[in-house]
Amino acid sequence: MMNKRFYLIIWLCCLPLLMMAATRQIKIDTNTLSLVFQVGDNGRFYQSYLGKRLHSQTDLSQLALGTEAYITHGMEDYFEPAIHVVHNDFNSSLLLKYQSHEVKQASDGASETIVTLQDDKYPVTVKLHYVAYVNEDIIKTFTEISHQEKKPVELQKFASSMLHFNNAHYYLTEFSGDWAEEVRPAIQPLFFGKKVIDTKLGSRADMFVSPFFQLALGQEATETNGEVLLGTLGWTGNFQFIFEVNQLNGLRVISGINPYSSAYTLNPNEVFRTPDFYFTYSFNGTGEASRNFHRWARKYQIKDGDKTRFTLLNNWENTSFNFNEEKLVSLMGEAKDFGLDIFLLDDGWFGTKYPRNDDRQGLGDWTEIKDKLPHGVGYLTEAAKQKGVKFGIWIEPEMVNPKSELYEKHPDWVIHLPNRDEYYFRNQLVLDLSNPQVQDYVYGVVDGLMTKYPEIAFFKWDCNSPITNIYSYYLKEKQTHLYIDYVRGLYNVLERVKAKYPNLPMMLCSGGGARTDYEALKYFTEFWASDNTDPIERLYIQWGYSQVFPSKVICAHVTSWNRNTSIKFRTDVAMMGKLGFDINLSGLNADEATFCKQAVKNYNALKPVILDGDMYRLVSPYEGNHTSTMYVSENQNKAVVFAFDIHPRYSEAVWPVKLQGLNPNKQYRVQEINRMPNARGGQYAEPKTYSGEYLMQVGLNLFSAYGTNSRVIEVTAE
Ligand code: DGJ
């Protein structure tokens, strides 16, 4: 009895301490990850841990305080801050103390932790949001900054996220390039100092570098081994990632809008909400990190993520600006004949005073060219209906050619300098989306077309110029808001489009893949990955985008780039993404046409696996002359394997490709599909049966010593 009372008293005495420990430590978990924060005795807020999920409560109490979670400018830290605020009295220090936190459970399985921090000298509040997608192992973070000073404050830095790491070695993979050479990975070790990945291009923001990175911790990661953080920012504009290693080899990663030329005047009680930074952390290499993102994106992020995608025939690579009604109607017939769902009319259909017969004029004037389309778009939607395909149309509504009626009427809607000669990127300028009137106009491009031609079933939304000649007539003395308010204006427009036309699929394009981020993908069902459709180049480009985006959103078209490769090779490559054709189908020979028609049928049957299955990158094109990727359905009953020989050396030795993601205990029927008519031979031409274990341990002989050779293998559980 005495004993029990003694323990009760001890327990009651400890209760406040336990409760304090409970409120002073905040733990955010997914199935395999923990992110742990603590409040220090000084009231400040620290990141104590980020890594594999910790389960034991006693272990948690052993964690060191760590590093301040959201470091401010002007205090005792000597490295890059997450936030920099200039107050009314020109003091630019900020000291954030923990105030409170709350956890909200969302109905869809995500849980959101909101931590409120406050300065004790200035009425500035910072809310850190962490949304954990438990099953997908994705954490979304963003920040809200507000204040109640008497007059506006100036935000000079405003990160979405700051994360801290403490490892012996760090290896960063960036994905950079240019037009037609997008997403080339480059790995670099990080040592003392700063590595910055950013963009200042505004509208065509990702032309030189994509808004995602991989960070391998401790040692370099492979597809199947190693600890790796995969992070990306959802912002369709200037972004910045800073990786800074300090004198103790601690690494901080700061992600957000690029603050370059973007000091933001924040009014009292206004909330500055940063874009979302998303990350996953894999302990089994980059492949798993990608699959986490793919699953999460389909379920939570991309427009119509749970719906299938349409195949299409585009006319751009085939006709360029040279077409007329008759030509287009015949292309619609071909689209139908090949089993494609949509005919997509590209650039060059508009402009009355300045017909858009090349890229030097007409952009901004969204009325049909009379010579080319005497009966208007309505005639085309009707013809498409007659032929049995849907009709899609290209627009570039954020841009204007100086030679256009729009520019003549509204020069003040255009971003350009009032007192200097204009500089043009692709002969065009960018409209000022910070201006609500311009937002109305851009929304009106889609709404006007949809109202007049409700049968339009698809849009390709292009954006070919970065912001140049930077000056907004609308923003006047707030010029440093332009980069940010442009993107916000774009989102206003896209919200309106989505609200009024929720079932309208749209492809995002930016002279190829210069706009590829997860915020844009809330509004777009897919993106054009690159104007480079040489299938060999595409093997690398699609490999790059697949690191963070699912195949469902990566548009891949069969074109006549690199005629040295067969139609089969080109089609096999394009079937790994969202398949389309942009080629003169009537120019194909009989065998090629038969092959393509069958390939479209195969693709339609395999869409649930290719578009919604788990992707395993088996052999990297960067490692040699061959590459292979496979997709596996969630129930592991169906898989498709793609294998390509690029430029093998003479008599080069090849190895079997070991499959992944199958059930070792199931028996699978393996058969080559997508064969050219009359093709002879081939080890898997006739079906063969193997166990999942065999396929993953021994593998299949899919590579050859032939240049630009490809195989598609269907794997079906028996
Ligand atoms: C750039 C795009 O990437 C192309 O696919 C095509 O739509 C052209 N613009 C049209 O101008």
Residues whose N, C-alpha, C, O or C-beta is under 5 A from the ligand:
A	BS01	DGJ	W316 D346 D347 C509 S510 G511 G512 D531
